[in-house]
Amino acid sequence: MNNIPKVKIGIVAVSRDCFPESLSVNRRKALVDAYKAKYDEADIYECPVCIVESEIHMVQALEDVKAAGCNALVVYLGNFGPEISETLLAKHFDGPKMFVAAAEESGDNLIQGRGDAYCGMLNASYNLALRNIKAYIPEYPVGTAEECADMIHEFVPIARAIVGLSDLKIISFGPRPLNFLACNAPIKQLYNLGVEIEENSELDLFEAFKKHEGDPRIAEVAADMAKELGDGNKKPEILPKLAQYELTLLDWIEEHRGYRKYVAIAGKCWPAFQTQFGFVPCYVNSRLTGRGIPVSCEVDIYGCLSEFIGTCVSDDIVTLLDINNTVPYDLYNEDIKDKYDYSSTDVFMGFHCGNTSSKKLSFCQMKYQLIMARSLPEEVTQGTLEGDIAPGDITFFRLQSTADNILRAYVANGEVLPVATRSFGAIGIFAIPEMKRFYRHVLIEGNFPHHGAVVFGHYGKALYEVFKYIGVDVKEIGYNQPAGVRYPTENPFA
């Protein structure tokens, strides 16, 4: 994953000048030691310059963490803390911030050893609001060194997504296909999030593709594709064209990323793509996504954005799927009922033509695209990757701008069941508790399009915090509410 940021967290301890500074010094050291002992893979920096008690200390600490290359900040209340200086520190740090506070340590040391950070966190949160400063505050932000270390570890994927968004460029090709207005949305919110977008014509892409004819690298890329596909390489004759297209996209990224570090692509794939290019781009899209460069289908810009956020949060491969079709009752009764604790309306099939990485499929074949082949010659529909999605935990989610330019999101933890789909495409049987009600009162009521991003694992907690941090109103973040908890739009008499 070389298309997402590395997070380096600077930890700065603060102290109210009427409290013993040693409380913050010793507690900061204990916190850093606990973190390194438990999470040695993360890059963490302990600011040694000072304990922040004043605005001058704040400036000194800020310069120190910047010089150390920190792109995320933890403000640690070792005791009550100076509410003005600590919030100014957060204000002037350019990157994601977190506030966390020390719990008291011993009932035998509650005179000189009492820090009152439990109280100080309240003042810190109030001052953050006064100054309109965004900061991540854990569900319960007060703890021992070990507990605070765990909280900081949970902050890492959140910080990675925030940093990534601030340096992301989305490259799109062409308008949405006809009858895909659901994938169209105002781009104003991209700029509000700090994301750049470069919109291109698919004719520009076609011209670049033609210029890559005879590229000496094609043979090597085609061989790599053949190695990845193995026995699933059912259309070997199309590999050189797919390799040519992959090189076109990779070169376009390097030539057009500009000053941005990270890139994602919202690509065109029909209706004219296959007749002009002579193939479908699904397999190439899957390969780039497998390298941490998300590529969405049907010029779904916010789907692409969602995929990138999922890549940052999970540090893993993601996919974009249609929330596609119900599971037939006979299949449910034969393979799911009495074997898994899900009703027939908790399960559905997530599908797309073939954009899911081979690393996230139980098996795969690269062949022709059945839906397109119903109305086009089969030879121009080759290049899709088919297979059942690997079973395991997933999170289905999406960030979307509404037609009236409001950010809206949803998050739902679930799983892919180890049940054969008996169908085609990159597809899996997904199970989300209370999906029936979630489908009606979040997806339909919220006017979400049919595309949803998928991360492989349960990342709902981190994604929810990312959406809050970037400014999505909590009333606009939908989730699958448990049975007995009514949605605002749910008919109480139903």
C-alpha positions as a Python dict, from the first residue, in 0.01 Angstrom:
ca = {
    (1, 'M'): (0, 0, 0),
    (2, 'N'): (221, 283, -128),
    (3, 'N'): (-76, 506, -211),
    (4, 'I'): (-174, 589, 145),
    (5, 'P'): (12, 794, 408),
    (6, 'K'): (230, 673, 688),
    (7, 'V'): (119, 820, 1018),
    (8, 'K'): (371, 963, 1260),
    (9, 'I'): (206, 1067, 1584),
    (10, 'G'): (351, 1337, 1803),
    (11, 'I'): (254, 1314, 2171),
    (12, 'V'): (259, 1641, 2361),
    (13, 'A'): (179, 1646, 2731),
    (14, 'V'): (20, 1948, 2893),
    (15, 'S'): (2, 2067, 3252),
    (16, 'R'): (-182, 2335, 3449),
    (17, 'D'): (85, 2545, 3622),
    (18, 'C'): (-84, 2500, 3961),
    (19, 'F'): (-38, 2120, 3933),
    (20, 'P'): (293, 1933, 3970),
    (21, 'E'): (456, 1922, 3627),
    (22, 'S'): (604, 1585, 3720),
    (23, 'L'): (259, 1429, 3689),
    (24, 'S'): (249, 1505, 3318),
    (25, 'V'): (618, 1420, 3262),
    (26, 'N'): (596, 1078, 3427),
    (27, 'R'): (257, 995, 3283),
    (28, 'R'): (367, 1089, 2932),
    (29, 'K'): (668, 861, 2962),
    (30, 'A'): (453, 577, 3091),
    (31, 'L'): (210, 626, 2803),
    (32, 'V'): (480, 619, 2537),
    (33, 'D'): (643, 313, 2696),
    (34, 'A'): (309, 133, 2706),
    (35, 'Y'): (239, 218, 2344),
    (36, 'K'): (578, 104, 2217),
    (37, 'A'): (557, -217, 2416),
    (38, 'K'): (220, -305, 2266),
    (39, 'Y'): (227, -146, 1919),
    (40, 'D'): (586, -136, 1807),
    (41, 'E'): (487, -116, 1440),
    (42, 'A'): (361, 242, 1467),
    (43, 'D'): (571, 555, 1441),
    (44, 'I'): (529, 758, 1758),
    (45, 'Y'): (724, 1061, 1875),
    (46, 'E'): (743, 1184, 2233),
    (47, 'C'): (787, 1560, 2236),
    (48, 'P'): (1071, 1618, 2486),
    (49, 'V'): (1098, 1996, 2453),
    (50, 'C'): (855, 2091, 2724),
    (51, 'I'): (537, 2024, 2908),
    (52, 'V'): (291, 2278, 2770),
    (53, 'E'): (184, 2516, 3046),
    (54, 'S'): (172, 2841, 2847),
    (55, 'E'): (132, 2982, 2499),
    (56, 'I'): (512, 3009, 2465),
    (57, 'H'): (545, 2640, 2553),
    (58, 'M'): (273, 2570, 2296),
    (59, 'V'): (479, 2736, 2020),
    (60, 'Q'): (792, 2545, 2126),
    (61, 'A'): (609, 2211, 2124),
    (62, 'L'): (443, 2287, 1791),
    (63, 'E'): (775, 2365, 1625),
    (64, 'D'): (927, 2050, 1773),
    (65, 'V'): (661, 1805, 1647),
    (66, 'K'): (665, 1972, 1305),
    (67, 'A'): (1044, 1940, 1287),
    (68, 'A'): (1011, 1574, 1383),
    (69, 'G'): (787, 1515, 1079),
    (70, 'C'): (470, 1439, 1273),
    (71, 'N'): (151, 1450, 1068),
    (72, 'A'): (-85, 1362, 1355),
    (73, 'L'): (-100, 1496, 1710),
    (74, 'V'): (-207, 1362, 2048),
    (75, 'V'): (-262, 1621, 2318),
    (76, 'Y'): (-222, 1433, 2646),
    (77, 'L'): (-366, 1580, 2962),
    (78, 'G'): (-132, 1445, 3226),
    (79, 'N'): (-323, 1662, 3470),
    (80, 'F'): (-597, 1927, 3445),
    (81, 'G'): (-418, 2109, 3163),
    (82, 'P'): (-416, 2470, 3038),
    (83, 'E'): (-733, 2495, 2834),
    (84, 'I'): (-620, 2790, 2619),
    (85, 'S'): (-268, 2673, 2537),
    (86, 'E'): (-368, 2314, 2469),
    (87, 'T'): (-645, 2414, 2231),
    (88, 'L'): (-420, 2665, 2055),
    (89, 'L'): (-177, 2379, 2003),
    (90, 'A'): (-452, 2186, 1827),
    (91, 'K'): (-557, 2493, 1630),
    (92, 'H'): (-214, 2558, 1484),
    (93, 'F'): (-121, 2194, 1415),
    (94, 'D'): (-194, 2114, 1051),
    (95, 'G'): (-323, 1759, 1070),
    (96, 'P'): (-558, 1533, 1264),
    (97, 'K'): (-565, 1586, 1641),
    (98, 'M'): (-667, 1371, 1934),
    (99, 'F'): (-726, 1460, 2300),
    (100, 'V'): (-684, 1202, 2573),
    (101, 'A'): (-645, 1230, 2950),
    (102, 'A'): (-476, 1044, 3236),
    (103, 'A'): (-671, 853, 3498),
    (104, 'E'): (-559, 867, 3860),
    (105, 'E'): (-312, 599, 3956),
    (106, 'S'): (-340, 505, 4321),
    (107, 'G'): (-572, 552, 4615),
    (108, 'D'): (-259, 601, 4826),
    (109, 'N'): (-151, 909, 4628),
    (110, 'L'): (-449, 1141, 4593),
    (111, 'I'): (-296, 1455, 4740),
    (112, 'Q'): (23, 1545, 4550),
    (113, 'G'): (-45, 1270, 4296),
    (114, 'R'): (-398, 1370, 4192),
    (115, 'G'): (-412, 1526, 3844),
    (116, 'D'): (-782, 1598, 3781),
    (117, 'A'): (-752, 1539, 3406),
    (118, 'Y'): (-1103, 1392, 3421),
    (119, 'C'): (-1215, 1750, 3493),
    (120, 'G'): (-969, 1909, 3251),
    (121, 'M'): (-1103, 1712, 2956),
    (122, 'L'): (-1438, 1886, 2996),
    (123, 'N'): (-1274, 2230, 2972),
    (124, 'A'): (-1064, 2116, 2678),
    (125, 'S'): (-1371, 2003, 2484),
    (126, 'Y'): (-1550, 2329, 2560),
    (127, 'N'): (-1256, 2535, 2437),
    (128, 'L'): (-1223, 2327, 2121),
    (129, 'A'): (-1586, 2410, 2043),
    (130, 'L'): (-1531, 2781, 2118),
    (131, 'R'): (-1253, 2792, 1859),
    (132, 'N'): (-1427, 2563, 1603),
    (133, 'I'): (-1139, 2315, 1622),
    (134, 'K'): (-1192, 1960, 1505),
    (135, 'A'): (-1039, 1693, 1723),
    (136, 'Y'): (-1092, 1324, 1782),
    (137, 'I'): (-1201, 1243, 2137),
    (138, 'P'): (-1244, 870, 2214),
    (139, 'E'): (-1569, 730, 2349),
    (140, 'Y'): (-1422, 739, 2700),
    (141, 'P'): (-1109, 954, 2675),
    (142, 'V'): (-965, 901, 3026),
    (143, 'G'): (-750, 603, 3113),
    (144, 'T'): (-434, 444, 3243),
    (145, 'A'): (-119, 444, 3032),
    (146, 'E'): (-216, 111, 2877),
    (147, 'E'): (-574, 219, 2814),
    (148, 'C'): (-465, 546, 2655),
    (149, 'A'): (-218, 354, 2440),
    (150, 'D'): (-509, 149, 2307),
    (151, 'M'): (-704, 468, 2234),
    (152, 'I'): (-411, 614, 2039),
    (153, 'H'): (-380, 291, 1842),
    (154, 'E'): (-746, 327, 1742),
    (155, 'F'): (-669, 682, 1631),
    (156, 'V'): (-402, 569, 1382),
    (157, 'P'): (-638, 453, 1100),
    (158, 'I'): (-859, 758, 1156),
    (159, 'A'): (-558, 987, 1127),
    (160, 'R'): (-435, 798, 820),
    (161, 'A'): (-765, 867, 642),
    (162, 'I'): (-768, 1237, 738),
    (163, 'V'): (-410, 1288, 623),
    (164, 'G'): (-480, 1096, 304),
    (165, 'L'): (-783, 1306, 213),
    (166, 'S'): (-582, 1625, 251),
    (167, 'D'): (-342, 1509, -20),
    (168, 'L'): (-574, 1314, -252),
    (169, 'K'): (-648, 1376, -618),
    (170, 'I'): (-935, 1192, -785),
    (171, 'I'): (-891, 1146, -1159),
    (172, 'S'): (-1212, 1082, -1352),
    (173, 'F'): (-1274, 990, -1714),
    (174, 'G'): (-1595, 1085, -1887),
    (175, 'P'): (-1947, 1159, -1758),
    (176, 'R'): (-2160, 894, -1594),
    (177, 'P'): (-2323, 652, -1839),
    (178, 'L'): (-2684, 719, -1937),
    (179, 'N'): (-2932, 613, -1666),
    (180, 'F'): (-2662, 632, -1399),
    (181, 'L'): (-2755, 966, -1248),
    (182, 'A'): (-2734, 795, -909),
    (183, 'C'): (-2356, 807, -944),
    (184, 'N'): (-2367, 1181, -1018),
    (185, 'A'): (-2318, 1423, -728),
    (186, 'P'): (-2191, 1778, -675),
    (187, 'I'): (-1813, 1798, -649),
    (188, 'K'): (-1820, 2101, -418),
    (189, 'Q'): (-1793, 1878, -112),
    (190, 'L'): (-1470, 1730, -249),
    (191, 'Y'): (-1310, 2073, -227),
    (192, 'N'): (-1458, 2122, 119),
    (193, 'L'): (-1281, 1801, 222),
    (194, 'G'): (-952, 1918, 73),
    (195, 'V'): (-968, 1671, -217),
    (196, 'E'): (-866, 1775, -569),
    (197, 'I'): (-1041, 1638, -875),
    (198, 'E'): (-925, 1624, -1235),
    (199, 'E'): (-1209, 1551, -1477),
    (200, 'N'): (-1112, 1423, -1821),
    (201, 'S'): (-1287, 1306, -2134),
    (202, 'E'): (-1280, 937, -2212),
    (203, 'L'): (-1150, 1050, -2552),
    (204, 'D'): (-840, 1183, -2374),
    (205, 'L'): (-795, 840, -2219),
    (206, 'F'): (-844, 669, -2554),
    (207, 'E'): (-578, 890, -2711),
    (208, 'A'): (-333, 805, -2432),
    (209, 'F'): (-413, 435, -2472),
    (210, 'K'): (-337, 451, -2845),
    (211, 'K'): (-2, 615, -2772),
    (212, 'H'): (93, 311, -2562),
    (213, 'E'): (68, 72, -2856),
    (214, 'G'): (394, -121, -2880),
    (215, 'D'): (508, -10, -2535),
    (216, 'P'): (808, -234, -2452),
    (217, 'R'): (669, -293, -2100),
    (218, 'I'): (353, -465, -2224),
    (219, 'A'): (501, -815, -2238),
    (220, 'E'): (622, -797, -1878),
    (221, 'V'): (286, -672, -1746),
    (222, 'A'): (97, -935, -1947),
    (223, 'A'): (321, -1206, -1802),
    (224, 'D'): (251, -1077, -1451),
    (225, 'M'): (-121, -1093, -1526),
    (226, 'A'): (-92, -1449, -1648),
    (227, 'K'): (97, -1546, -1334),
    (228, 'E'): (-170, -1388, -1111),
    (229, 'L'): (-457, -1555, -1296),
    (230, 'G'): (-303, -1901, -1327),
    (231, 'D'): (-565, -2152, -1438),
    (232, 'G'): (-823, -1873, -1428),
    (233, 'N'): (-673, -1711, -1738),
    (234, 'K'): (-958, -1798, -1976),
    (235, 'K'): (-890, -1520, -2226),
    (236, 'P'): (-509, -1508, -2267),
    (237, 'E'): (-538, -1338, -2605),
    (238, 'I'): (-667, -1019, -2440),
    (239, 'L'): (-380, -981, -2192),
    (240, 'P'): (-161, -756, -2412),
    (241, 'K'): (-445, -505, -2451),
    (242, 'L'): (-519, -515, -2080),
    (243, 'A'): (-149, -463, -2005),
    (244, 'Q'): (-144, -167, -2245),
    (245, 'Y'): (-441, -16, -2063),
    (246, 'E'): (-286, -72, -1720),
    (247, 'L'): (30, 106, -1828),
    (248, 'T'): (-183, 390, -1968),
    (249, 'L'): (-351, 444, -1632),
    (250, 'L'): (-30, 416, -1430),
    (251, 'D'): (149, 663, -1657),
    (252, 'W'): (-150, 899, -1646),
    (253, 'I'): (-135, 894, -1266),
    (254, 'E'): (232, 989, -1260),
    (255, 'E'): (190, 1259, -1524),
    (256, 'H'): (-121, 1411, -1367),
    (257, 'R'): (-87, 1372, -990),
    (258, 'G'): (60, 1722, -974),
    (259, 'Y'): (137, 1825, -617),
    (260, 'R'): (-79, 1552, -465),
    (261, 'K'): (72, 1242, -305),
    (262, 'Y'): (-224, 1005, -339),
    (263, 'V'): (-450, 923, -633),
    (264, 'A'): (-775, 740, -696),
    (265, 'I'): (-960, 690, -1025),
    (266, 'A'): (-1326, 710, -1121),
    (267, 'G'): (-1326, 525, -1453),
    (268, 'K'): (-1559, 480, -1747),
    (269, 'C'): (-1641, 127, -1852),
    (270, 'W'): (-1946, 148, -2083),
    (271, 'P'): (-2135, 194, -2313),
    (272, 'A'): (-1875, 292, -2576),
    (273, 'F'): (-1564, 181, -2386),
    (274, 'Q'): (-1573, -183, -2490),
    (275, 'T'): (-1651, -118, -2857),
    (276, 'Q'): (-1368, 136, -2892),
    (277, 'F'): (-1100, -9, -2667),
    (278, 'G'): (-1195, -366, -2756),
    (279, 'F'): (-1223, -499, -2400),
    (280, 'V'): (-1367, -416, -2058),
    (281, 'P'): (-1141, -262, -1791),
    (282, 'C'): (-1261, -463, -1490),
    (283, 'Y'): (-954, -681, -1439),
    (284, 'V'): (-716, -386, -1472),
    (285, 'N'): (-929, -193, -1222),
    (286, 'S'): (-900, -485, -981),
    (287, 'R'): (-522, -492, -1014),
    (288, 'L'): (-481, -121, -940),
    (289, 'T'): (-718, -144, -645),
    (290, 'G'): (-512, -438, -522),
    (291, 'R'): (-210, -202, -511),
    (292, 'G'): (-395, 54, -303),
    (293, 'I'): (-506, 272, -597),
    (294, 'P'): (-886, 249, -585),
    (295, 'V'): (-1065, 252, -919),
    (296, 'S'): (-1442, 289, -921),
    (297, 'C'): (-1675, 189, -1203),
    (298, 'E'): (-1919, 405, -1397),
    (299, 'V'): (-1738, 728, -1303),
    (300, 'D'): (-1860, 698, -945),
    (301, 'I'): (-1657, 978, -788),
    (302, 'Y'): (-1791, 942, -435),
    (303, 'G'): (-1763, 565, -459),
    (304, 'C'): (-1398, 614, -548),
    (305, 'L'): (-1359, 854, -255),
    (306, 'S'): (-1520, 599, -23),
    (307, 'E'): (-1285, 329, -145),
    (308, 'F'): (-984, 548, -71),
    (309, 'I'): (-1107, 619, 281),
    (310, 'G'): (-1157, 245, 333),
    (311, 'T'): (-807, 173, 204),
    (312, 'C'): (-660, 423, 451),
    (313, 'V'): (-861, 297, 746),
    (314, 'S'): (-799, -72, 685),
    (315, 'D'): (-453, -51, 527),
    (316, 'D'): (-588, -321, 299),
    (317, 'I'): (-752, -383, -36),
    (318, 'V'): (-1112, -266, -80),
    (319, 'T'): (-1379, -312, -343),
    (320, 'L'): (-1687, -135, -477),
    (321, 'L'): (-2002, -341, -529),
    (322, 'D'): (-2363, -303, -629),
    (323, 'I'): (-2606, -375, -347),
    (324, 'N'): (-2743, -602, -609),
    (325, 'N'): (-2999, -875, -560),
    (326, 'T'): (-3190, -1075, -305),
    (327, 'V'): (-3097, -1430, -215),
    (328, 'P'): (-3362, -1670, -355),
    (329, 'Y'): (-3563, -1853, -90),
    (330, 'D'): (-3456, -2195, -216),
    (331, 'L'): (-3087, -2102, -189),
    (332, 'Y'): (-3148, -1949, 153),
    (333, 'N'): (-3334, -2257, 277),
    (334, 'E'): (-3073, -2499, 145),
    (335, 'D'): (-2748, -2321, 237),
    (336, 'I'): (-2816, -2053, 502),
    (337, 'K'): (-3123, -2126, 713),
    (338, 'D'): (-3044, -2314, 1036),
    (339, 'K'): (-2671, -2283, 957),
    (340, 'Y'): (-2623, -1909, 1016),
    (341, 'D'): (-2811, -1676, 1246),
    (342, 'Y'): (-2958, -1458, 973),
    (343, 'S'): (-3310, -1418, 840),
    (344, 'S'): (-3379, -1425, 466),
    (345, 'T'): (-3401, -1043, 469),
    (346, 'D'): (-3066, -1004, 643),
    (347, 'V'): (-2883, -1144, 340),
    (348, 'F'): (-2829, -1010, -11),
    (349, 'M'): (-2579, -1042, -292),
    (350, 'G'): (-2311, -779, -347),
    (351, 'F'): (-2195, -786, -708),
    (352, 'H'): (-1994, -609, -972),
    (353, 'C'): (-1877, -717, -1312),
    (354, 'G'): (-1523, -796, -1208),
    (355, 'N'): (-1341, -515, -1029),
    (356, 'T'): (-1259, -703, -706),
    (357, 'S'): (-894, -795, -654),
    (358, 'S'): (-807, -1161, -700),
    (359, 'K'): (-662, -1147, -349),
    (360, 'K'): (-1016, -1103, -212),
    (361, 'L'): (-1179, -1380, -416),
    (362, 'S'): (-1210, -1748, -320),
    (363, 'F'): (-1136, -1835, -683),
    (364, 'C'): (-1125, -1634, -1002),
    (365, 'Q'): (-1147, -1650, -1378),
    (366, 'M'): (-1075, -1373, -1625),
    (367, 'K'): (-1333, -1405, -1902),
    (368, 'Y'): (-1603, -1208, -2082),
    (369, 'Q'): (-1865, -980, -1928),
    (370, 'L'): (-2197, -1160, -1951),
    (371, 'I'): (-2430, -860, -1918),
    (372, 'M'): (-2253, -666, -2192),
    (373, 'A'): (-2223, -977, -2411),
    (374, 'R'): (-2602, -997, -2424),
    (375, 'S'): (-2606, -698, -2657),
    (376, 'L'): (-2251, -682, -2797),
    (377, 'P'): (-2009, -922, -2966),
    (378, 'E'): (-1849, -1134, -2694),
    (379, 'E'): (-1496, -1057, -2814),
    (380, 'V'): (-1520, -690, -2711),
    (381, 'T'): (-1646, -774, -2360),
    (382, 'Q'): (-1341, -970, -2247),
    (383, 'G'): (-1144, -858, -1943),
    (384, 'T'): (-1371, -907, -1644),
    (385, 'L'): (-1262, -1095, -1331),
    (386, 'E'): (-1519, -1334, -1191),
    (387, 'G'): (-1534, -1532, -869),
    (388, 'D'): (-1703, -1563, -533),
    (389, 'I'): (-1580, -1311, -279),
    (390, 'A'): (-1380, -1466, 5),
    (391, 'P'): (-1586, -1523, 321),
    (392, 'G'): (-1517, -1326, 637),
    (393, 'D'): (-1597, -1003, 816),
    (394, 'I'): (-1669, -693, 609),
    (395, 'T'): (-1789, -337, 650),
    (396, 'F'): (-2027, -193, 391),
    (397, 'F'): (-2015, 187, 377),
    (398, 'R'): (-2033, 498, 161),
    (399, 'L'): (-1970, 872, 180),
    (400, 'Q'): (-2193, 1072, -53),
    (401, 'S'): (-2276, 1430, -139),
    (402, 'T'): (-2649, 1478, -184),
    (403, 'A'): (-2802, 1671, -471),
    (404, 'D'): (-2827, 1976, -244),
    (405, 'N'): (-2460, 1943, -145),
    (406, 'I'): (-2492, 1785, 200),
    (407, 'L'): (-2247, 1516, 310),
    (408, 'R'): (-2418, 1194, 406),
    (409, 'A'): (-2278, 852, 494),
    (410, 'Y'): (-2366, 505, 611),
    (411, 'V'): (-2172, 228, 784),
    (412, 'A'): (-2270, -132, 856),
    (413, 'N'): (-2059, -419, 986),
    (414, 'G'): (-2141, -761, 847),
    (415, 'E'): (-1987, -1063, 682),
    (416, 'V'): (-1957, -1254, 357),
    (417, 'L'): (-2097, -1601, 414),
    (418, 'P'): (-1904, -1911, 298),
    (419, 'V'): (-2191, -2001, 66),
    (420, 'A'): (-2160, -2054, -310),
    (421, 'T'): (-2340, -1779, -502),
    (422, 'R'): (-2424, -1994, -808),
    (423, 'S'): (-2397, -1674, -1012),
    (424, 'F'): (-2153, -1469, -1218),
    (425, 'G'): (-1930, -1165, -1172),
    (426, 'A'): (-1730, -1072, -864),
    (427, 'I'): (-2001, -1160, -617),
    (428, 'G'): (-2070, -1271, -262),
    (429, 'I'): (-2357, -1344, -26),
    (430, 'F'): (-2347, -1067, 232),
    (431, 'A'): (-2516, -1074, 571),
    (432, 'I'): (-2588, -759, 769),
    (433, 'P'): (-2804, -779, 1082),
    (434, 'E'): (-3140, -605, 1029),
    (435, 'M'): (-3053, -541, 663),
    (436, 'K'): (-3422, -519, 566),
    (437, 'R'): (-3479, -213, 783),
    (438, 'F'): (-3135, -64, 705),
    (439, 'Y'): (-3208, -98, 333),
    (440, 'R'): (-3539, 87, 365),
    (441, 'H'): (-3468, 353, 626),
    (442, 'V'): (-3102, 435, 552),
    (443, 'L'): (-3022, 340, 193),
    (444, 'I'): (-3355, 428, 33),
    (445, 'E'): (-3455, 707, 272),
    (446, 'G'): (-3107, 861, 244),
    (447, 'N'): (-3117, 848, -139),
    (448, 'F'): (-2793, 654, -157),
    (449, 'P'): (-2689, 508, -494),
    (450, 'H'): (-2655, 135, -552),
    (451, 'H'): (-2275, 131, -518),
    (452, 'G'): (-2128, 59, -177),
    (453, 'A'): (-1765, 38, -72),
    (454, 'V'): (-1647, -275, 109),
    (455, 'V'): (-1355, -314, 348),
    (456, 'F'): (-1257, -662, 457),
    (457, 'G'): (-1291, -658, 834),
    (458, 'H'): (-1502, -476, 1091),
    (459, 'Y'): (-1401, -110, 1065),
    (460, 'G'): (-1733, 54, 1145),
    (461, 'K'): (-1603, 225, 1457),
    (462, 'A'): (-1311, 392, 1278),
    (463, 'L'): (-1514, 486, 971),
    (464, 'Y'): (-1784, 644, 1186),
    (465, 'E'): (-1518, 859, 1356),
    (466, 'V'): (-1364, 957, 1021),
    (467, 'F'): (-1702, 1074, 894),
    (468, 'K'): (-1761, 1275, 1212),
    (469, 'Y'): (-1413, 1431, 1191),
    (470, 'I'): (-1448, 1545, 830),
    (471, 'G'): (-1775, 1718, 909),
    (472, 'V'): (-2060, 1477, 837),
    (473, 'D'): (-2343, 1562, 1076),
    (474, 'V'): (-2405, 1263, 1303),
    (475, 'K'): (-2772, 1278, 1203),
    (476, 'E'): (-2656, 1211, 847),
    (477, 'I'): (-2454, 897, 933),
    (478, 'G'): (-2678, 594, 896),
    (479, 'Y'): (-2612, 251, 1043),
    (480, 'N'): (-2802, -73, 1084),
    (481, 'Q'): (-2993, -19, 1406),
    (482, 'P'): (-3064, -327, 1615),
    (483, 'A'): (-3409, -478, 1647),
    (484, 'G'): (-3627, -274, 1879),
    (485, 'V'): (-3456, 57, 1800),
    (486, 'R'): (-3680, 250, 1562),
    (487, 'Y'): (-3551, 464, 1277),
    (488, 'P'): (-3694, 819, 1270),
    (489, 'T'): (-3871, 740, 942),
    (490, 'E'): (-3992, 395, 1047),
    (491, 'N'): (-4367, 356, 1076),
    (492, 'P'): (-4439, 274, 1442),
    (493, 'F'): (-4749, 78, 1339),
    (494, 'A'): (-4581, -130, 1069),
}
